């Protein structure tokens, strides 16, 4: 096949595609491949940052997609700004998760799916790609649902609008020029700022927003089960599996090395700031729009939010909101599709770079384009089960997120993979706690979708029981280490890490999986199997009920 890589193309490095080696050609600047000089002046630092900007901005703003618009505006319309504090708690989670992915990308030069395949075997490698493909395909459909809702409010024919959007997304990535795609994406990032004038026009009380961002609270007179499920939805829409695969591969494709790690972390921080601003804006102006109105507590979808803004505030902010929804859905569809194409190219050792022309990487571009085309076509089919697809995305994301987080944590503690860049003790403690919480939230979310009659008491029982089990497990591990005389944490030599890169995959020693890790991976496999089987049964029941 024309797009299959050969050993010679890899030049004896861990980088799988030779197109991933060379000058950094960002949307806002260029850095020569051998330019590792110190940036001593503010001007040089600023130019370097501009050249690096992109991966963190795109992955974070892409996360404020159609699903996020629905979740955040639902929280605002139904419960006001009382759940804003959840966004504050998610800031360190976003940073730690994506910083680990950033390290994996810059240090290894190998995508997330391929690392899982090489370090944990064919089962987990195949599983990671297959579940990512299915989940992402369904997620892209929800992006086009968002595009269609925005078009409907603006009075633009859905058929033409969806078709043009799909063609634009495909063409943006198919020029064989990485810089062009990144410029297109950063234009969409700028477009996401349209939510700020909407917030200004509706002007919710800033004092209330500031208070609810830092002081946790729960809506009064609201069923705990409903509120908990919405909090879980906020977590799920803010921390998604595709983000891990996308940023790692995109950083590699941009040719960013550990030398520029600090600049890429700044890029990530700016992206997190933008995603939180967008989320706060949506929750804030939807709360102010519907406060004291008949529609309060009666969320339907983003189109109904736009209609409410037009009814109570004015046509201009409603139109800006709809344009921002379309903008967010386009960048979300592009990023999610690209994460899938990268993962398949990684695992199958195919050419997979935006630096290559379509004729040089046929499978890579075909996967990307087909995902977009099929999703757009599904949205245009009369009576398509769009609500069912949305539910399936929510459930699958809840099922798969803990697994993705577990492998991220394991890879970032693999010395053969990251060497002096492995996690610190404190990063492991924080990430371990986050993984435990995500597992609990995943169980609750999956159970709530499969069994809608779940009660507040049952949700609390899962939370309390899960936290107790996690505490007992952590205490037991600490006791075992002390009995065996093992140190609390190994001292890691990080000297010279700016120049350390992972060796070629074939030179890595076999992954050493302890019996404890094998046991936990077995438990994870059993959980995923059971949850997926229950999900398939539930979806089948829903399909039969409609007929």
C-alpha positions as CSV (number, residue, x, y, z in Angstrom):
1,X,0.0,0.0,0.0
2,X,1.2,3.5,-0.8
3,X,0.5,4.8,2.7
4,X,2.3,2.0,4.6
5,X,5.4,3.1,6.4
6,X,8.7,1.3,6.0
7,X,11.5,0.9,8.5
8,X,13.8,3.2,6.6
9,X,11.3,6.0,6.8
10,X,11.5,6.0,10.6
11,X,15.3,6.8,10.6
12,X,15.8,4.6,13.6
13,X,13.8,6.9,15.9
14,X,10.7,6.2,18.0
15,X,8.7,8.5,15.7
16,X,6.5,6.3,13.6
17,X,6.0,8.7,10.6
18,X,9.0,10.5,9.1
19,X,6.7,13.5,8.4
20,X,6.6,14.0,12.2
21,X,10.3,15.1,12.1
22,X,11.3,18.5,10.9
23,X,10.7,22.2,11.4
24,X,7.8,23.2,13.7
25,X,5.4,25.0,11.2
26,X,2.7,26.4,13.4
27,X,-0.1,28.7,12.5
28,X,1.6,31.7,14.0
29,X,5.3,31.0,13.4
30,X,8.1,28.6,12.5
31,X,10.9,27.0,14.6
32,X,13.8,25.3,12.8
33,X,14.3,21.6,13.7
34,X,17.8,22.2,15.2
35,X,16.9,25.5,16.9
36,X,17.4,24.6,20.6
37,X,19.0,27.9,21.6
38,X,17.9,29.5,24.9
39,X,15.3,32.2,24.6
40,X,16.8,35.0,26.7
41,X,14.8,38.0,25.5
42,X,11.0,38.5,25.9
43,X,10.7,39.0,22.1
44,X,12.3,35.6,21.4
45,X,10.1,33.9,24.0
46,X,7.0,35.5,22.6
47,X,7.8,34.4,19.0
48,X,8.5,30.9,20.3
49,X,5.2,30.8,22.2
50,X,3.3,32.0,19.1
51,X,4.9,29.2,17.0
52,X,4.0,26.5,19.6
53,X,0.4,27.7,20.3
54,X,-2.2,25.3,18.9
55,X,-2.5,21.8,20.4
56,X,-3.7,23.0,23.9
57,X,-6.0,25.6,22.5
58,X,-7.6,23.3,19.9
59,X,-8.1,20.3,22.3
60,X,-9.6,22.5,25.0
61,X,-11.9,24.7,22.9
62,X,-12.8,21.6,20.9
63,X,-14.0,20.1,24.2
64,X,-16.6,23.0,24.4
65,X,-18.5,21.3,21.6
66,X,-22.2,20.6,20.9
67,X,-22.5,18.3,24.0
68,X,-20.9,20.9,26.2
69,X,-23.3,23.6,24.9
70,X,-26.2,21.3,25.8
71,X,-24.9,20.4,29.3
72,X,-23.8,23.8,30.5
73,X,-27.0,25.6,29.3
74,X,-29.1,22.9,30.8
75,X,-27.3,23.5,34.2
76,X,-27.9,27.2,33.9
77,X,-31.6,27.0,32.8
78,X,-32.6,24.3,35.3
79,X,-30.5,25.2,38.4
80,X,-29.1,28.7,37.8
81,X,-25.4,29.2,38.6
82,X,-25.3,26.9,41.7
83,X,-23.2,24.3,39.9
84,X,-20.5,26.7,38.7
85,X,-18.1,25.4,41.4
86,X,-17.8,22.0,39.5
87,X,-15.9,23.9,36.8
88,X,-13.4,25.2,39.3
89,X,-12.8,21.7,40.6
90,X,-12.2,20.4,37.1
91,X,-9.4,22.9,36.3
92,X,-6.6,20.9,38.0
93,X,-8.1,17.6,36.6
94,X,-7.9,19.1,33.1
95,X,-4.4,20.3,33.5
96,X,-2.9,17.2,35.1
97,X,-4.6,14.8,32.6
98,X,-3.5,16.8,29.5
99,X,-0.1,17.6,30.9
100,X,0.6,13.8,31.1
101,X,-0.6,13.4,27.6
102,X,1.7,16.3,26.5
103,X,4.7,14.6,28.1
104,X,3.9,11.3,26.4
105,X,3.6,13.0,23.0
106,X,6.7,15.2,23.1
107,X,9.0,12.5,24.7
108,X,7.9,9.4,22.9
109,X,6.9,10.6,19.4
110,X,4.3,7.7,19.4
111,X,0.6,8.0,19.7
112,X,-1.5,6.9,22.6
113,X,-3.1,3.9,21.0
114,X,0.2,2.5,19.8
115,X,1.8,2.8,23.2
116,X,-1.1,0.9,24.7
117,X,-0.7,-1.8,22.1
118,X,3.0,-2.1,22.6
119,X,3.0,-2.0,26.4
120,X,-0.2,-3.9,27.3
121,X,-0.7,-6.2,24.4
122,X,-2.9,-6.7,21.4
123,X,-6.2,-7.0,23.3
124,X,-5.9,-3.6,24.9
125,X,-4.4,-2.1,21.8
126,X,-7.3,-3.3,19.6
127,X,-9.8,-2.4,22.3
128,X,-8.5,1.1,22.6
129,X,-8.8,1.7,18.8
130,X,-12.2,0.0,18.4
131,X,-13.9,1.7,21.3
132,X,-12.4,5.1,20.3
133,X,-13.7,4.6,16.7
134,X,-17.2,3.7,17.9
135,X,-17.4,6.5,20.5
136,X,-15.9,9.1,18.3
137,X,-18.2,8.2,15.3
138,X,-21.2,8.7,17.5
139,X,-19.8,11.9,19.0
140,X,-19.3,13.4,15.6
141,X,-23.0,12.8,14.9
142,X,-23.8,14.9,18.0
143,X,-21.6,17.6,16.6
144,X,-23.7,17.7,13.4
145,X,-26.8,17.7,15.5
146,X,-25.4,20.9,17.1
147,X,-24.7,22.4,13.6
148,X,-28.2,21.6,12.5
149,X,-29.8,23.2,15.6
150,X,-27.7,26.4,15.1
151,X,-28.7,26.5,11.4
152,X,-32.4,26.1,12.3
153,X,-32.3,29.1,14.6
154,X,-30.5,31.2,12.0
155,X,-33.1,30.2,9.3
156,X,-30.5,28.5,7.1
157,X,-31.7,25.4,5.3
158,X,-30.4,22.4,7.2
159,X,-29.5,20.3,4.2
160,X,-27.2,22.9,2.5
161,X,-25.8,24.1,5.8
162,X,-24.8,20.6,7.1
163,X,-23.4,19.6,3.7
164,X,-21.3,22.8,3.4
165,X,-20.1,22.4,7.0
166,X,-19.0,18.8,6.3
167,X,-17.2,19.8,3.1
168,X,-15.4,22.6,4.9
169,X,-14.2,20.3,7.7
170,X,-12.9,17.7,5.2
171,X,-11.2,20.3,3.0
172,X,-9.5,22.0,6.0
173,X,-7.6,18.9,6.9
174,X,-7.0,17.6,3.3
175,X,-4.6,20.2,1.9
176,X,-1.4,18.4,2.9
177,X,-0.4,21.5,4.8
178,X,-0.3,21.3,8.6
179,X,-0.1,25.1,9.0
180,X,-3.3,25.6,7.0
181,X,-5.3,23.2,9.2
182,X,-4.0,24.8,12.4
183,X,-4.8,28.3,11.1
184,X,-8.4,27.1,10.3
185,X,-8.6,25.6,13.8
186,X,-7.4,28.8,15.5
187,X,-9.9,30.8,13.6
188,X,-12.6,28.6,15.1
189,X,-10.9,29.1,18.5
190,X,-11.3,32.9,18.1
191,X,-14.9,32.2,17.0
192,X,-15.6,30.6,20.4
193,X,-15.1,34.0,22.0
194,X,-18.5,35.0,20.6
195,X,-19.9,33.7,23.9
196,X,-18.3,36.6,25.7
197,X,-20.5,39.3,24.0
198,X,-23.5,37.2,24.7
199,X,-22.6,37.1,28.4
200,X,-22.1,40.9,28.3
201,X,-25.4,41.6,26.6
202,X,-27.3,39.4,29.1
203,X,-25.1,40.6,32.0
204,X,-25.9,38.1,34.8
205,X,-24.9,39.3,38.3
206,X,-21.0,39.1,38.4
207,X,-21.0,38.9,42.2
208,X,-23.2,35.8,42.0
209,X,-21.0,34.2,39.4
210,X,-17.9,34.8,41.4
211,X,-19.5,33.4,44.5
212,X,-20.8,30.2,42.9
213,X,-17.4,29.6,41.2
214,X,-15.7,29.2,44.6
215,X,-18.4,28.2,47.0
216,X,-19.9,24.8,46.5
217,X,-23.7,24.5,46.7
218,X,-26.6,22.4,45.6
219,X,-29.9,23.6,44.0
220,X,-32.7,23.9,46.5
221,X,-35.8,21.7,46.2
222,X,-34.2,19.7,43.4
223,X,-34.0,15.9,43.4
224,X,-30.4,14.8,44.4
225,X,-30.4,12.1,41.8
226,X,-31.1,14.6,38.9
227,X,-28.5,17.1,40.2
228,X,-25.9,14.4,40.6
229,X,-26.4,13.1,37.1
230,X,-26.0,16.6,35.7
231,X,-22.8,17.1,37.7
232,X,-21.6,13.8,36.2
233,X,-22.5,15.0,32.8
234,X,-20.5,18.2,33.4
235,X,-17.5,16.1,34.3
236,X,-18.0,13.8,31.3
237,X,-18.3,16.6,28.8
238,X,-15.3,18.4,30.2
239,X,-13.0,15.3,30.5
240,X,-13.4,13.1,27.4
241,X,-11.4,10.1,26.1
242,X,-10.8,11.6,22.6
243,X,-8.9,14.5,24.2
244,X,-6.1,12.1,25.3
245,X,-5.6,10.6,21.9
246,X,-5.9,13.9,20.0
247,X,-3.5,16.0,21.9
248,X,-0.8,13.3,22.1
249,X,-0.9,12.7,18.3
250,X,-1.3,16.4,17.4
251,X,1.7,17.4,19.4
252,X,3.7,14.7,17.6
253,X,2.4,15.8,14.2
254,X,3.4,19.4,15.1
255,X,6.9,18.1,15.8
256,X,7.1,19.6,19.3
257,X,10.0,18.1,21.3
258,X,10.7,18.2,25.1
259,X,12.8,21.3,24.6
260,X,9.6,23.3,24.2
261,X,7.7,21.6,26.9
262,X,7.2,24.9,29.0
263,X,5.7,26.7,26.0
264,X,3.3,23.9,25.3
265,X,2.2,23.9,28.9
266,X,1.4,27.6,28.6
267,X,-0.6,26.7,25.4
268,X,-2.5,24.2,27.5
269,X,-3.2,26.7,30.3
270,X,-4.5,29.2,27.9
271,X,-6.8,26.6,26.4
272,X,-8.1,25.7,29.8
273,X,-8.8,29.3,30.6
274,X,-10.8,29.6,27.4
275,X,-12.8,26.5,28.0
276,X,-13.7,27.6,31.5
277,X,-14.6,31.1,30.3
278,X,-16.9,29.5,27.7
279,X,-18.5,27.2,30.2
280,X,-19.1,30.0,32.8
281,X,-20.5,32.2,30.1
282,X,-23.0,29.6,29.0
283,X,-24.1,28.6,32.5
284,X,-24.3,32.3,33.5
285,X,-26.3,33.8,30.6
286,X,-28.7,30.8,30.4
287,X,-29.3,31.2,34.2
288,X,-30.0,34.9,33.8
289,X,-32.2,34.5,30.7
290,X,-34.6,32.0,32.3
291,X,-34.6,33.1,35.9
292,X,-38.2,33.5,37.0
293,X,-39.5,32.5,33.5
294,X,-41.9,29.6,32.7
295,X,-39.0,27.8,30.9
296,X,-36.9,27.6,34.0
297,X,-36.2,24.0,34.9
298,X,-37.6,22.9,31.5
299,X,-34.5,22.5,29.4
300,X,-35.1,20.9,25.9
301,X,-32.0,21.6,23.8
302,X,-29.6,24.3,22.6
303,X,-32.0,25.5,20.0
304,X,-34.6,26.1,22.7
305,X,-32.0,28.1,24.6
306,X,-31.4,30.2,21.6
307,X,-35.1,30.8,21.2
308,X,-35.4,31.8,24.8
309,X,-32.5,34.3,24.5
310,X,-34.2,35.8,21.4
311,X,-37.5,36.0,23.3
312,X,-36.3,37.5,26.5
313,X,-33.1,39.4,25.6
314,X,-32.9,40.0,21.8
315,X,-32.2,38.6,18.4
316,X,-28.5,39.6,18.3
317,X,-27.3,37.6,21.4
318,X,-29.4,34.6,20.2
319,X,-27.8,34.8,16.8
320,X,-24.3,35.0,18.3
321,X,-25.1,32.0,20.5
322,X,-26.2,30.0,17.5
323,X,-23.1,31.0,15.5
324,X,-20.9,30.0,18.5
325,X,-22.7,26.6,18.6
326,X,-22.0,26.0,14.9
327,X,-18.4,27.1,15.4
328,X,-17.9,24.8,18.4
329,X,-19.5,21.8,16.7
330,X,-17.2,22.3,13.6
331,X,-14.0,22.4,15.7
332,X,-15.3,19.5,17.8
333,X,-16.0,17.4,14.7
334,X,-12.6,18.1,13.2
335,X,-10.7,17.3,16.4
336,X,-12.6,14.1,17.2
337,X,-12.3,12.8,13.6
338,X,-8.6,13.6,13.5
339,X,-8.0,11.7,16.8
340,X,-9.6,8.6,15.3
341,X,-7.5,8.8,12.1
342,X,-4.3,9.4,14.1
343,X,-5.0,6.4,16.3
344,X,-5.7,4.0,13.4
345,X,-2.6,5.2,11.5
346,X,-0.5,4.7,14.7
347,X,-1.7,1.2,15.4
348,X,-1.6,0.0,11.8
349,X,1.8,1.7,11.0
350,X,0.3,3.8,8.3
351,X,1.3,7.3,7.2
352,X,-0.7,9.6,9.4
353,X,0.3,13.2,9.2
354,X,-1.3,16.5,8.1
355,X,2.1,17.3,6.6
356,X,1.4,14.6,3.9
357,X,-0.8,15.0,0.8
358,X,-3.9,12.8,0.7
359,X,-2.4,10.6,-2.0
360,X,0.5,9.8,0.4
361,X,-1.7,8.9,3.3
362,X,-4.9,7.5,1.7
363,X,-6.2,5.5,4.7
364,X,-5.5,8.4,7.2
365,X,-7.5,10.9,5.2
366,X,-10.2,8.4,4.1
367,X,-11.0,7.6,7.8
368,X,-11.2,11.3,8.6
369,X,-13.4,12.1,5.6
370,X,-15.7,9.1,6.0
371,X,-16.4,9.8,9.6
372,X,-17.5,13.3,8.8
373,X,-19.5,12.3,5.7
374,X,-21.4,9.5,7.5
375,X,-22.2,11.7,10.5
376,X,-23.5,14.5,8.3
377,X,-25.6,12.0,6.3
378,X,-27.1,10.5,9.4
379,X,-28.2,13.9,10.7
380,X,-30.0,14.6,7.4
381,X,-31.9,11.3,7.4
382,X,-35.6,11.9,8.2
383,X,-36.6,10.4,11.6
384,X,-33.0,9.3,12.4
385,X,-32.7,8.2,16.1
386,X,-30.6,11.3,17.0
387,X,-31.8,11.2,20.7
388,X,-30.8,7.6,20.9
389,X,-27.3,8.4,19.5
390,X,-26.9,11.2,22.1
391,X,-27.8,8.8,24.9
392,X,-25.4,6.2,23.5
393,X,-22.5,8.8,23.4
394,X,-23.2,9.7,27.0
395,X,-23.2,6.1,28.2
396,X,-20.2,5.0,26.2
397,X,-18.1,8.0,27.4
398,X,-19.0,7.1,30.9
399,X,-18.0,3.5,30.4
400,X,-14.7,4.1,28.7
401,X,-13.3,7.2,30.5
402,X,-12.0,5.3,33.5
403,X,-10.2,2.8,31.3
404,X,-8.5,5.6,29.3
405,X,-7.4,7.3,32.6
406,X,-6.0,4.0,34.0
407,X,-3.8,3.5,30.9
408,X,-2.7,7.1,30.9
409,X,-1.5,6.7,34.5
410,X,0.2,3.4,33.8
411,X,2.0,4.8,30.8
412,X,3.2,7.9,32.7
413,X,4.8,5.6,35.3
414,X,6.6,3.4,32.7
415,X,10.3,4.2,32.9
416,X,11.0,2.5,29.5
417,X,8.6,4.9,27.9
418,X,9.2,8.2,29.8
419,X,12.5,7.7,31.5
420,X,13.2,10.8,33.6
421,X,9.8,12.3,32.6
422,X,7.8,9.7,34.6
423,X,5.2,11.0,37.1
424,X,6.2,12.4,40.4
425,X,4.8,11.0,43.7
426,X,2.3,13.8,44.0
427,X,1.1,13.6,40.4
428,X,0.4,9.9,41.0
429,X,-1.5,10.6,44.2
430,X,-3.6,13.2,42.6
431,X,-4.2,11.2,39.4
432,X,-5.0,8.1,41.4
433,X,-7.6,9.9,43.3
434,X,-9.1,11.4,40.1
435,X,-9.2,7.9,38.5
436,X,-11.0,6.5,41.6
437,X,-13.6,9.4,41.4
438,X,-14.0,8.9,37.6
439,X,-14.6,5.2,38.1
440,X,-17.4,6.0,40.7
441,X,-18.9,8.6,38.4
442,X,-18.7,6.2,35.5
443,X,-20.6,3.5,37.4
444,X,-23.3,6.0,38.5
445,X,-23.6,7.5,35.0
446,X,-23.8,4.0,33.4
447,X,-26.3,2.8,35.9
448,X,-28.5,5.9,35.5
449,X,-28.7,5.5,31.8
450,X,-29.4,1.8,32.0
451,X,-31.7,2.1,34.9
452,X,-33.4,5.6,34.8
453,X,-35.3,4.9,38.1
454,X,-32.1,5.0,40.2
455,X,-32.7,6.8,43.4
456,X,-30.8,9.4,45.4
457,X,-30.2,6.8,48.1
458,X,-28.7,4.3,45.7
459,X,-26.4,7.0,44.2
460,X,-25.2,8.0,47.7
461,X,-24.6,4.3,48.5
462,X,-22.4,3.9,45.4
463,X,-20.4,7.1,46.3
464,X,-19.9,6.2,49.9
465,X,-19.2,2.6,49.3
466,X,-16.8,3.3,46.5
467,X,-14.9,5.9,48.5
468,X,-14.6,3.5,51.4
469,X,-13.3,0.8,49.2
470,X,-10.7,3.2,47.7
471,X,-9.6,4.3,51.1
472,X,-9.2,0.7,52.3
473,X,-7.3,-0.2,49.2
474,X,-4.9,2.7,49.5
475,X,-4.3,2.0,53.2
476,X,-3.7,-1.7,52.5
477,X,-1.1,-0.8,49.8
478,X,0.7,1.6,52.2
479,X,0.8,-1.1,55.0
480,X,2.1,-3.7,52.6
481,X,4.9,-1.4,51.4
482,X,5.8,-0.6,55.0
483,X,5.9,-4.3,56.0
484,X,8.1,-5.2,53.1
485,X,10.4,-2.2,53.9
486,X,9.8,-0.6,50.5
487,X,10.3,3.2,50.2
488,X,7.2,5.3,50.0
489,X,8.3,6.7,46.6
490,X,11.4,6.0,44.4
491,X,13.8,8.9,43.8
492,X,13.9,9.7,40.1
493,X,17.0,11.1,38.5
494,X,15.7,13.9,36.1
495,X,19.1,15.3,35.0
496,X,19.3,15.9,31.3
497,X,15.7,15.1,30.7
498,X,15.3,18.0,28.2
499,X,17.3,15.9,25.7
500,X,15.9,12.5,26.6
501,X,13.6,10.8,24.0
502,X,12.1,7.3,24.1
503,X,14.1,4.8,22.1
504,X,12.6,3.0,19.1
505,X,9.7,0.7,20.2
506,X,11.6,-2.5,19.2
507,X,14.4,-1.5,21.6
508,X,12.1,-1.1,24.6
509,X,12.3,-3.9,27.3
510,X,9.1,-5.8,27.7
511,X,6.6,-4.1,30.0
512,X,6.8,-5.4,33.6
513,X,3.3,-6.0,34.9
514,X,3.1,-7.0,38.5
515,X,0.5,-9.4,39.8
516,X,-1.4,-6.5,41.4
517,X,-1.5,-4.6,38.1
518,X,-2.6,-7.7,36.2
519,X,-5.3,-8.2,38.7
520,X,-6.6,-4.6,38.3
521,X,-6.4,-4.9,34.5
522,X,-8.5,-8.0,34.8
523,X,-11.0,-6.2,36.9
524,X,-11.1,-3.4,34.4
525,X,-11.7,-5.8,31.6
526,X,-14.5,-7.5,33.5
527,X,-16.1,-4.1,34.3
528,X,-15.9,-2.9,30.7
529,X,-17.3,-6.1,29.3
530,X,-20.3,-6.1,31.7
531,X,-21.0,-2.4,31.2
532,X,-20.8,-2.7,27.4
533,X,-23.1,-5.7,27.4
534,X,-25.6,-3.9,29.5
535,X,-25.4,-0.9,27.2
536,X,-26.0,-3.0,24.1
537,X,-29.0,-4.6,25.8
538,X,-30.4,-1.2,26.8
539,X,-30.0,0.3,23.4
540,X,-31.6,-2.7,21.8
541,X,-34.6,-2.3,24.2
542,X,-34.9,1.4,23.3
543,X,-34.9,0.5,19.6
544,X,-37.5,-2.2,20.0
545,X,-39.6,0.2,22.1
546,X,-39.7,2.7,19.2
547,X,-41.1,0.1,16.9
